[in-house]
């Protein structure tokens, strides 16, 4: 069953989401922002300003999840103007960011991370990502700019929505099997095998 705002707020009080915003924020200091915080049946995470990396072609290399070459990712500059802080994801490119909030998923819940419609309408596709029962840390987030124009991605503003699904407790959680992405810091985590 999908969990509602009341449940999310109760679980956040127990440390499931930190920092937690108990309402949907659309303005900060009078300025419009891409919404973040608690919604009816989900929670909109913010993109951390700490780090964003963009895939680039390095001649003679192939991106390999079993032997990842970090040189294929270059750090993106954090820009700032009257609209806020942002990264630029070039047209037809792929980038990795990280969530500002840290989450700790209960053992009887799985979280699905989906894209926000505000970004989808400009061609930014957020990869559908699960956070399994018992997972905790800052989610590494994956984005594809499918448009032919460069795209601004705002830091410290809403970037993806989490949906929480409760089921019967699993026999082996992400924590008990020592999952390879457990306790990710607020930095981009590269592919691991």
N, C-alpha and C positions, 0 to 999 in steps of 0.2 A: 504494500500500500504506500502511496506517496504521502509524505509527511507535510503538515501544514505549518503556518507561521507560529502558532502557539507552541507546538512541539519544538520547532527550531529554536525559538527564544528560550525555552526551558533548557534545552541541551546546550545552548551557547552559554548559559549561566553556569553550566558544569564544565566549560572549557572546550566545547566542540568547535567554536569559531572565535579566533582572537586576532586583532580586535574585532568586536562585534558592533554593528550599527543596527539598532532595534527598529528602524523605519527605513523606508525607501528615500534616499537623499537625492534630490534633483537640483539643488542649489547649494553653493557654499559661498558664504560671505556675499550673498546677492547675485553671484554669477552662476549661470547654468552649467551643470556637469552631466556627464553620461551617468545615469542613475546607478546607485549601488546600495546595498543593505538588504534588509528583510522585505520579502514580498509575500504574497498569499501562500504560495506553495514552493518557495525556493529562497535562495540567498544569492544576491549579485555580488561577486567578488570584484575587487579592484586590482589593477595591474600595478605592480611595484615599480617605483622609479629607479630601483637599484641596478637593474640590468635588463637589456634586451639585445638579442644576438640575431644576426641575419646570415642565412646561408649564402655563400659565394662560391663561384667555381674556381677551383685551384687546378690548373692544367696538370694532367697526369694522375689525378686522384679520383676516386669513386667514393661516394658516401656509403659507408658500410656499418650497419648497426652492431656487428660483431667486432669491429676494429675501427672505432670512430676516430677520425682525425679532427681534433679541435680547430685546426687551421681552416677548416671549411666553414667555420662560424666567425664572423667578425662583430665586435661590439658596436652597437648603434649609439649615436650621440643622443643625449637627453637635451631637447630644445625647450625653450620657454618663451612665451609671449603673453599677450593679454588674455588669451583663451585658456592658458594653463601650461603644464609641462607635458611633453609628448615625444614619442619616437616616430621616425618616418620609416615605413615599410615600403620599399620600392615596388613598382608595378611588377606583377607576375613573379613575385618572390615569396620566400617562406622565412618565418622568423620564430624565435623562441623567447618567451618572457616568463615571468614568475608572479604568482599571486602575492599580494601584499598581506592578506590574511593567512594565518596558520590554521589548519583544520585537523581535528582528531575524530576519525569516523568510529562510531560505536560498533561493537562486534556483531550486531544484528541489522546493520544498515549498509547499503552500497550507495554511493553518490555518483550521479552522472553530471558531467560538466558540459554545458551546451553554450553556443554562441548567442550573443544579444542581437536583436533585430536591428538596432540602430547601426551597428557595424555591418551586419549582413547586407543592408541596403546600399552600402557603398562598395561592396565586393569583398569585404574581409570575412574569411571563413575561419572560425575557431574549430579546431579538431575536437570531435566528440571524445571525451576522456573520462574513464571511470576512476573513482577512488574507492577501493575495496574495503570491506569490513576490517576494522583494525588498523587502517592506514592512517598515518599522521605526518604532517609537515606542510611546507609551502608547495603548492602544485606548480610544476613547470607547465606552461601553457604554450600551445602550438598554433600558429596563424599562417594562413595563406592569403595573399593579396591576389585575387583573381581578376582584378580590374586592370585596365591599361593605364591607370594613373597611380602616382604615389599616394600612400594613405597615411594619415596621422593616426596614431594610436596613443590615446591620452593616459598618462600615468596618474595614479592615485584616484582614478575614476573607474566606473563600472566597465568590465570587459567580458565576463562570462557569467552564466547563472548556474548555480548548483541545484540539483533536484535530489531529494533524499528518499530512498525506497527502503522500507522496513520489511524484513522477512524473518523466518525462523532462524535462530542462531546457527551459524555454519560450524562444521566440525573443525576446520582449520582456517583461521583468519590470516590476513596479510601480516599481522604482527607475529603470530605464532609460527608462521613458516619463514620468518626472517626475510621478508620481501626486499628486493634489491634497491627500491626507491624509498625505503622507510626513512623518516626524519629528515627530509630534504630541507635545506636552509633556504633563505630568501635570496636565492641565486639560481640561474639556469643550471639544471642538472642534465648532463649529456646521456646519450643512449648507453645502456649497460647490458651485458649478457650474463 
